[in-house]
Amino acid sequence: MPSTHEVTNQVPPLVYDVADDPALLDGVRREGAGWAEEELHELGRLAGSEQGQEWGRVANENPPVLRTHDRYGHRIDEVEFHPYWHELMRVAVGHGLHAAPWRDDRAGAHAARAAKLLVWNHTEAGHICPISMTYAAVPALRHTAALADVYEGLLASPEYDFGLRVPTTKRGLIAGMSMTEKQGGSDVRANTTTATPSGDGYVLTGHKWFTSAPMSDLFLTLAQAPGGLSCFLLPRVLPDGTRNKIFLQRLKDKLGNRSNASSEIEYDGAFGWLVGEEGRGVPTIIEMVNNTRLDCVLGSTSLMRQAVVQAVHHASYRRAFGEYLVGQPAMANVLADLVVESEAATTVAMRLAGATGDPEQQAFRRLALAVSKYWVCKRGPVHAAEALECLGGNGYVEESGMPRLYREAPLLSIWEGSGNVAALDALRAMGKQPESVEAFFAEVELATGADARLDDTVSRLRKELSSLDDIEFRARRLVETMALVLQGSLLVRHAPPAIADAFCASRLGGDWGIAFGTLPPRVDTKAIIDRAVA
């Protein structure tokens, strides 16, 4: 080739163990899941391998296709996925990301599952949606013991068995959730789908606006029964082998999350069983929602880690103006700021996972999860945009993978309640469960005296919470501050001094600009960036 075609100053491919993340591993050990480290690294090496990354890339580039009818005109309502989607699902299910804590309740089980999800999400985020819904469905299903007896073991099975067949004849099941309707959105009480008693169940009629992973085996859904809004379990295939009357109207053309099928569906006399009591649909399904909200935090956290590792990797090999980018002060400030944000998210995500399933920590988890869902998921898109910019024009090109992260990031803030819903839910938790406020501050104040900037912010937060004037108008500012003091408390107690000091100085002490890359001069950027070197 002529010399003009010589390729120089390009960054080598990034192949690494995704689980080799100090903040994550520290959290795993701290939350009692150290026993899962070997499996976590096994999954991390696959996620960071050429094979794992290829599965994710190709699954994203070949989105699912809806087949409403077969060649003869019969209604089939099936969705075709690329084979690599099934490979991703097989690994996720095989490693228990979908339900392992429900079949193995040893200490740290939920933290181990969360860590594995953080790692495996580095391949392709789309397939995590049905994984998350299956994880969240099990505790909701336990509201009706007879249904849990039949289906829980199959939902928790480590075998991925794709295809529409009678659920009880399969080796393993995947569950979905169908709540929102076009006239209501987050206001699920406005749902118009009806449920009429019939035999040992109910017949449902209505139109659902968003139903992800419509090829799942079972769905939890909301409908208006004679006794009010209620929760139901609908199989795609009925026990007699016939297809349930669930018709797929179209797949959504989404900004991101493209490997996952999100659909509009019609219930035209679909059959389902009541879960819980009539009129108690929201309290019944909210347990599922709260667990999927945890996975929203985990998803955003994973995207941040992916973005910052890619940015640091690029800056470590790319030269400009005679020096590697990573050594240039302006870039070092940006990278360090991104690392701090990522580590704060990882630390709080693992703390929430560790509190899951522990009755003594449910008051803390109730409020801390709503607060963290709001803030961590809000930080995702701006973090992804800044990390993409670290790659310059290369980051704007699809081959870099950064545009996929950027498109995916907004979803986590929308899924299971957008920013306002999450912020108002935090206010609701404080109003209805005052013990959650006490538990939250008990956690935060474990770091009292360790950093004056944190102490001052906690004191100010208490004063702001003491007034109810315009509290809904102030909801976002209050919840943002709560999230920051929770992250600050955790980092002061558990993170290296360079990370904790940078966080407290910028996020709590006010020595920070508006954009990333505005940390104060005294910050040890090298020590911080080293936390993200793959």
C-alpha positions in Angstrom: 0.0 0.0 0.0 1.2 3.6 -0.6 2.6 5.3 2.4 -0.4 7.7 2.5 -2.5 4.7 3.6 -0.4 3.8 6.6 -2.7 3.8 9.7 -1.2 5.5 12.8 -2.3 6.9 16.1 -5.3 4.6 16.3 -6.4 2.9 19.5 -6.2 -0.9 19.8 -9.3 -3.0 20.4 -10.4 -3.2 24.0 -10.6 -6.8 25.2 -10.6 -7.2 28.9 -12.3 -8.7 32.0 -15.2 -6.4 32.6 -15.4 -7.6 36.2 -12.0 -6.2 36.9 -13.5 -3.1 38.4 -12.2 -2.1 41.9 -15.4 -0.3 42.9 -17.6 -3.2 41.9 -15.4 -5.9 43.5 -15.2 -3.8 46.7 -19.0 -3.6 46.7 -19.4 -7.3 46.1 -17.3 -8.2 49.1 -18.9 -5.5 51.3 -22.4 -6.7 50.6 -21.6 -10.3 51.4 -21.3 -11.7 47.9 -17.6 -12.5 47.8 -18.4 -16.1 47.2 -19.5 -15.1 43.6 -16.3 -13.5 42.5 -15.0 -16.5 40.5 -18.2 -16.7 38.4 -18.3 -12.9 38.1 -14.8 -12.9 36.5 -15.9 -15.8 34.2 -18.8 -13.7 33.0 -16.6 -10.6 32.9 -14.1 -12.2 30.6 -16.9 -13.3 28.2 -18.5 -9.9 28.3 -15.3 -8.2 27.4 -14.2 -10.7 24.8 -14.4 -10.2 21.0 -17.2 -12.9 21.0 -19.3 -11.2 23.7 -18.9 -7.8 22.0 -19.8 -9.2 18.6 -23.0 -10.8 20.0 -24.1 -7.5 21.3 -23.2 -5.5 18.3 -24.9 -7.8 15.8 -28.0 -8.2 18.0 -28.3 -4.4 18.1 -27.8 -4.0 14.4 -30.4 -6.7 13.6 -33.5 -5.7 15.6 -36.4 -8.1 16.1 -39.1 -8.5 13.4 -42.8 -8.9 14.0 -44.6 -11.7 12.1 -48.3 -11.2 12.6 -49.3 -13.9 10.1 -47.8 -17.0 8.5 -47.6 -17.5 4.8 -51.1 -19.0 4.7 -52.8 -16.1 6.5 -53.0 -17.6 10.0 -52.5 -15.2 12.8 -49.3 -16.2 14.7 -48.1 -13.0 16.5 -44.5 -14.0 16.8 -41.3 -12.0 16.9 -38.1 -13.2 15.3 -34.8 -12.4 17.0 -31.3 -12.7 15.6 -29.5 -15.8 16.9 -27.0 -13.7 18.8 -29.9 -12.3 20.9 -30.6 -15.9 22.0 -26.9 -16.4 22.9 -27.0 -13.3 25.1 -30.2 -14.6 26.8 -28.8 -18.1 27.2 -25.7 -16.8 29.1 -27.8 -14.4 31.2 -30.2 -17.1 32.2 -27.5 -19.7 32.7 -25.7 -17.4 35.2 -28.9 -16.6 37.1 -29.3 -12.9 36.2 -33.0 -13.5 35.8 -33.8 -15.2 39.1 -30.9 -16.8 41.0 -31.7 -15.1 44.4 -35.1 -16.7 44.4 -33.7 -20.2 44.2 -30.6 -19.6 46.3 -31.3 -17.2 49.1 -27.8 -17.3 50.8 -26.4 -14.0 52.2 -25.4 -11.7 49.4 -27.5 -13.4 46.7 -29.1 -10.2 45.4 -25.8 -8.4 45.5 -24.1 -11.2 43.5 -26.9 -11.1 40.9 -26.6 -7.3 40.7 -22.9 -7.5 40.1 -23.3 -10.1 37.3 -25.9 -7.9 35.7 -23.6 -4.9 35.9 -21.0 -6.9 34.1 -23.0 -8.7 31.5 -24.9 -5.6 30.5 -21.6 -4.5 28.8 -22.5 -6.8 25.9 -25.9 -5.3 24.9 -28.5 -3.7 27.2 -31.6 -4.6 25.2 -31.8 -8.2 26.3 -31.5 -7.3 30.0 -35.2 -6.0 29.8 -36.8 -9.5 29.9 -34.1 -10.7 32.3 -35.0 -7.9 34.7 -38.8 -8.4 34.4 -38.4 -12.1 35.1 -36.4 -11.3 38.2 -39.0 -8.9 39.4 -42.0 -11.1 38.6 -41.3 -13.8 41.2 -42.0 -11.9 44.4 -45.1 -10.4 42.8 -46.4 -13.8 41.9 -46.0 -14.9 45.5 -49.1 -12.9 46.3 -51.1 -16.0 45.0 -49.4 -19.1 46.3 -51.2 -21.5 43.9 -49.7 -19.6 40.9 -46.3 -19.4 42.5 -46.3 -23.1 43.2 -46.8 -23.8 39.5 -44.5 -21.2 37.9 -41.9 -20.0 40.3 -39.6 -23.0 39.8 -39.7 -22.6 36.0 -39.1 -18.8 36.2 -36.1 -19.5 38.4 -34.7 -22.3 36.2 -31.2 -21.7 34.8 -32.3 -22.9 31.3 -33.3 -20.6 28.5 -36.0 -22.3 26.5 -37.3 -20.0 23.7 -40.5 -20.6 21.9 -44.3 -20.4 22.4 -45.4 -23.6 24.1 -47.5 -24.5 27.2 -45.4 -23.0 30.0 -45.6 -26.1 32.2 -44.0 -28.1 29.4 -40.9 -25.9 29.1 -37.5 -26.2 30.9 -37.5 -22.5 31.9 -39.7 -19.4 31.6 -39.3 -15.7 30.9 -41.8 -13.2 32.3 -42.9 -9.8 31.1 -45.0 -6.9 32.4 -47.8 -4.9 30.7 -49.1 -1.9 32.6 -49.2 1.3 30.6 -51.9 2.4 28.2 -52.0 5.2 25.7 -54.5 7.3 27.7 -52.6 7.0 31.0 -48.9 6.3 30.8 -47.6 6.5 34.3 -51.1 7.1 35.6 -51.9 3.4 35.6 -55.2 3.9 37.5 -56.5 5.5 34.3 -56.3 2.1 32.6 -59.4 1.1 30.7 -58.6 -2.6 30.1 -61.4 -4.7 31.6 -61.3 -8.1 33.3 -64.5 -10.1 33.6 -64.7 -13.3 35.8 -64.8 -16.5 33.7 -64.3 -20.0 35.0 -61.3 -20.2 37.3 -59.9 -16.8 35.9 -60.8 -13.7 34.0 -61.2 -12.6 30.4 -59.4 -9.4 29.6 -60.1 -6.9 26.9 -58.1 -3.8 26.2 -55.1 -2.2 24.5 -51.6 -1.9 26.1 -49.3 0.8 24.8 -45.9 -0.6 25.9 -45.2 -4.3 26.4 -41.6 -5.2 26.2 -40.4 -8.7 25.2 -43.7 -9.9 23.9 -42.3 -13.4 23.2 -42.1 -14.0 27.0 -44.1 -16.9 28.4 -46.0 -15.1 31.1 -47.1 -11.5 31.7 -48.2 -9.6 34.7 -50.7 -7.0 33.7 -53.3 -4.6 35.2 -57.0 -4.4 34.3 -60.2 -3.1 35.8 -62.0 -6.0 37.5 -65.4 -5.7 39.3 -63.6 -4.9 42.5 -61.3 -2.3 41.0 -57.8 -2.2 39.3 -56.3 -5.6 39.7 -53.2 -7.6 38.7 -53.4 -10.7 36.5 -51.1 -13.3 35.1 -51.5 -14.1 31.4 -49.8 -16.9 29.6 -49.0 -16.5 25.9 -50.0 -20.2 25.5 -53.0 -21.5 27.4 -52.8 -24.9 29.3 -54.8 -26.6 26.5 -52.1 -25.6 24.0 -54.0 -22.9 22.2 -52.7 -19.4 21.8 -54.1 -16.8 24.3 -55.9 -14.0 22.6 -53.0 -11.5 22.9 -52.4 -9.9 19.5 -49.3 -7.9 18.7 -50.3 -4.7 16.9 -46.8 -3.3 16.1 -43.2 -3.1 17.5 -42.1 0.4 18.6 -39.4 2.1 16.6 -37.3 3.3 19.5 -34.4 5.7 20.0 -32.2 2.9 21.6 -32.7 -0.5 23.2 -33.2 -1.7 19.6 -32.3 -5.4 20.1 -35.3 -5.7 22.5 -38.9 -5.9 21.1 -41.2 -3.4 22.6 -44.8 -3.7 21.4 -48.3 -2.5 21.5 -50.7 -5.4 22.2 -54.4 -6.0 22.1 -56.2 -8.3 24.6 -59.3 -9.5 22.8 -60.8 -11.9 25.3 -57.4 -13.0 26.7 -57.5 -15.3 29.6 -55.7 -14.7 32.9 -55.5 -15.5 36.6 -55.9 -13.0 39.4 -52.7 -12.3 41.3 -53.4 -11.0 44.8 -56.8 -9.5 45.6 -59.3 -7.6 43.4 -58.8 -3.9 43.7 -55.2 -4.3 44.9 -53.5 -4.4 41.5 -51.1 -1.5 42.1 -49.8 -2.7 45.5 -49.5 -6.2 44.1 -47.5 -5.2 41.0 -45.5 -2.4 42.7 -43.2 -5.1 44.2 -42.3 -6.0 40.6 -41.9 -2.3 39.7 -39.5 -1.7 42.7 -37.3 -4.5 41.6 -37.2 -3.3 38.0 -36.3 0.1 39.4 -33.3 -1.4 41.0 -32.3 -2.7 37.6 -32.7 0.8 36.1 -30.1 2.0 38.6 -27.9 -1.0 37.7 -28.4 -0.4 34.0 -27.4 3.3 34.2 -24.4 2.4 36.4 -23.2 -0.2 33.9 -23.5 2.2 31.0 -21.4 4.7 32.9 -18.7 2.2 33.6 -18.7 1.1 29.9 -18.5 4.7 28.8 -15.7 5.8 31.1 -13.6 2.7 30.4 -13.9 3.3 26.7 -12.9 7.0 27.2 -9.9 6.2 29.4 -8.8 3.5 27.0 -9.0 5.8 24.0 -7.2 8.6 25.9 -4.4 6.3 27.0 -3.4 5.4 23.4 -4.4 8.5 21.3 -1.8 11.2 20.9 -2.6 14.9 20.1 -0.2 17.9 20.1 2.7 15.6 20.9 1.3 13.9 24.0 -1.1 11.2 25.0 -4.6 12.6 25.7 -4.7 11.0 29.2 -1.7 13.1 30.3 -3.1 16.4 29.2 -4.6 18.4 32.1 -7.9 19.4 30.5 -8.6 15.8 29.4 -7.5 14.4 32.8 -10.0 16.6 34.5 -12.8 15.4 32.3 -11.8 11.7 32.7 -11.4 12.0 36.4 -14.8 13.6 36.7 -16.4 10.8 34.7 -14.7 8.2 36.9 -16.0 9.9 40.1 -19.6 9.8 38.7 -19.3 6.2 37.7 -17.8 5.1 41.0 -20.5 7.0 43.0 -23.2 5.2 40.9 -21.5 1.7 41.4 -21.2 2.2 45.1 -24.8 3.2 45.7 -26.1 0.5 43.3 -24.3 -2.2 45.2 -25.5 -0.8 48.5 -29.1 -1.0 47.3 -28.6 -4.5 45.9 -27.2 -5.6 49.3 -30.3 -4.2 51.0 -32.7 -6.1 48.7 -34.4 -9.1 50.4 -33.4 -8.0 53.9 -36.5 -7.2 55.9 -34.5 -5.1 58.4 -33.3 -2.8 55.5 -36.6 -2.4 53.6 -37.4 1.1 55.1 -33.9 2.3 54.0 -34.2 0.6 50.6 -37.7 2.0 49.9 -36.6 5.6 50.0 -33.0 5.2 48.9 -34.1 3.3 45.8 -36.5 6.0 44.7 -33.9 8.7 45.3 -31.2 6.8 43.4 -33.5 5.8 40.6 -34.1 9.5 40.0 -30.5 10.7 40.2 -28.3 7.9 38.8 -30.6 7.5 35.8 -30.6 11.3 35.3 -26.8 11.4 35.2 -26.6 8.6 32.6 -27.3 10.6 29.4 -25.0 13.5 30.2 -22.2 11.1 31.3 -22.5 9.2 28.0 -22.4 12.4 26.0 -19.2 13.6 27.7 -17.5 10.2 27.4 -18.4 10.1 23.7 -16.8 13.5 23.2 -13.6 12.2 24.7 -13.2 10.1 21.5 -13.8 13.2 19.4 -15.2 12.4 15.9 -14.3 8.7 16.4 -16.9 8.6 19.2 -19.6 9.9 16.9 -19.1 6.9 14.5 -21.2 3.8 15.1 -18.2 1.5 15.0 -16.9 3.0 18.2 -20.0 1.7 20.1 -20.4 5.0 21.9 -23.5 6.1 20.0 -25.2 2.9 21.1 -24.5 3.8 24.8 -25.7 7.4 24.2 -29.0 6.2 22.7 -29.5 3.7 25.5 -28.9 6.0 28.4 -32.2 8.0 28.4 -34.2 4.8 28.6 -33.3 4.0 32.2 -34.6 7.4 33.4 -37.9 6.8 31.6 -38.4 3.1 32.3 -40.6 2.4 35.4 -41.2 6.0 36.1 -39.6 9.1 34.5 -37.7 11.7 36.6 -40.8 13.4 38.0 -42.4 10.1 38.9 -39.3 9.0 40.7 -38.9 12.3 42.6 -42.6 12.3 43.6 -42.3 8.7 44.7 -39.5 9.7 47.0 -41.8 12.3 48.6 -44.6 9.7 48.8 -42.3 7.3 50.6 -41.3 10.0 53.1 -45.0 10.9 53.7 -46.4 7.4 54.0 -43.4 5.7 55.7 -41.7 8.2 58.0 -39.5 5.4 59.2 -37.8 5.4 55.8 -36.6 8.9 56.4 -35.1 7.8 59.8 -33.4 4.8 58.1 -32.1 7.0 55.3 -30.4 9.5 57.7 -29.2 6.7 59.9 -27.3 5.3 56.8 -26.0 8.7 55.8 -24.9 9.7 59.3 -22.6 6.7 59.5 -20.1 9.1 57.9 -20.7 11.9 60.3 -17.4 13.8 61.1 -15.5 12.3 58.2 -15.9 15.3 55.8 -17.2 18.8 56.7 -18.7 19.3 53.3 -20.8 16.2 53.7 -21.9 17.2 57.2 -22.9 20.7 56.1 -25.0 19.3 53.2 -26.7 16.8 55.5 -27.6 19.6 57.9 -29.0 21.7 55.1 -31.0 18.8 53.8 -32.6 18.2 57.2 -33.7 21.9 57.2 -35.1 21.7 53.7 -37.1 18.6 54.5 -38.6 20.2 57.6 -40.7 22.6 55.4 -43.6 21.3 53.3 -44.0 24.6 51.5 -43.9 24.1 47.7 -42.5 20.6 48.3 -43.6 19.2 45.0 -42.2 22.2 43.2 -38.9 21.5 45.0 -39.1 17.7 44.6 -36.2 17.4 42.1 -33.8 19.6 44.1 -34.6 17.8 47.3 -34.2 14.3 45.8 -31.0 15.3 44.1 -29.5 16.5 47.3 -30.6 13.3 49.0 -28.9 11.2 46.3 -25.7 13.2 46.6 -25.4 12.9 50.4 -26.1 9.2 50.2 -23.4 8.8 47.5 -21.1 11.0 49.4 -21.6 9.1 52.7 -20.8 5.8 50.9 -17.7 7.1 49.2 -16.3 8.7 52.3 -16.7 5.4 54.1 -15.6 3.0 51.3 -13.8 4.7 48.4 -10.2 5.7 48.1 -9.5 9.2 49.5 -8.9 10.7 46.0 -12.4 9.6 44.9 -14.2 10.7 48.1 -12.4 14.0 48.2 -13.1 14.9 44.6 -16.8 13.9 45.0 -17.3 16.0 48.2 -15.4 19.0 46.9 -17.4 19.1 43.7 -20.8 17.6 44.3 -21.2 18.8 47.9 -18.7 21.6 48.4 -19.7 23.6 45.4 -16.2 23.7 43.9 -17.4 22.5 40.6 -18.7 23.9 37.3 -21.8 22.8 35.4 -20.1 20.5 32.8 -17.9 17.5 33.5 -14.2 18.3 33.6 -14.6 21.2 36.1 -13.0 19.5 39.2 -10.9 21.8 41.5 -7.1 21.9 40.8 -6.0 20.0 43.9 -7.8 16.7 42.8 -5.5 13.7 42.3 -6.7 13.0 38.7 -4.1 10.2 38.1 -5.2 8.2 41.1 -8.8 8.6 40.1 -8.3 7.7 36.4 -6.2 4.6 37.4 -9.5 3.2 38.8 -10.9 2.9 35.3 -7.9 1.5 33.4 -8.9 -1.8 31.8 
